């Protein structure tokens, strides 16, 4: 999936996970974020699948804005 745009619903789920865990800086290292998701006992299957995709995609393509 490298170079493929994530579906909007997955980006939304990821943003919701970040907000839920107080991670509002989009510049965080993607592997670290994926690791947080993998180690989060409350992560849903969709969030775990998204973590795998995050590790393979260039993170700079995605920005999360919390207002």
C-alpha positions in Angstrom: 0.0 0.0 0.0 3.0 2.3 -0.1 2.0 5.5 -1.9 -1.7 4.8 -1.5 -3.9 7.3 0.2 -5.7 5.9 3.2 -9.4 5.9 3.1 -11.0 8.9 4.9 -12.7 6.7 7.5 -9.4 5.2 8.5 -7.7 8.6 8.8 -10.7 9.7 10.9 -10.4 6.7 13.2 -6.7 7.3 13.6 -7.4 11.0 14.4 -10.0 10.0 17.0 -7.5 7.5 18.6 -4.9 10.3 18.8 -7.3 12.7 20.3 -8.6 10.1 22.8 -5.0 9.5 23.9 -3.9 13.2 23.9 -1.7 12.9 20.9 -2.4 16.0 18.9 1.0 16.6 17.2 0.8 15.1 13.7 4.6 15.2 13.4 5.1 12.3 15.8 7.1 9.4 14.4 4.7 7.0 12.7 6.4 3.8 14.1 6.0 5.2 17.6 2.3 6.0 17.0 1.7 2.5 15.6 3.5 1.0 18.6 1.1 2.9 20.9 -1.8 1.5 19.1 -0.4 -2.0 19.1 0.1 -1.8 22.9 -3.3 -0.2 23.6 -5.5 -2.9 25.1 -8.6 -0.8 24.2 -7.6 -0.5 20.5 -10.2 -1.8 18.1 -9.5 -4.1 15.2 -9.8 -1.2 12.8 -7.3 0.8 14.8 -4.8 -2.2 14.8 -5.3 -2.6 11.1 -4.6 1.1 10.7 -1.4 0.9 12.7 -0.1 -1.6 10.2 -0.9 0.8 7.4 0.6 3.7 9.2 3.9 1.9 9.4 4.0 1.5 5.6 2.9 4.9 4.4 4.8 8.1 4.4 3.4 9.9 7.5 4.1 13.4 6.2 1.1 12.9 3.8 -1.3 13.1 6.7 -2.0 16.0 9.0 -4.2 16.0 12.0 -5.6 19.4 13.1 -7.2 19.6 16.5 -9.2 22.9 17.0 
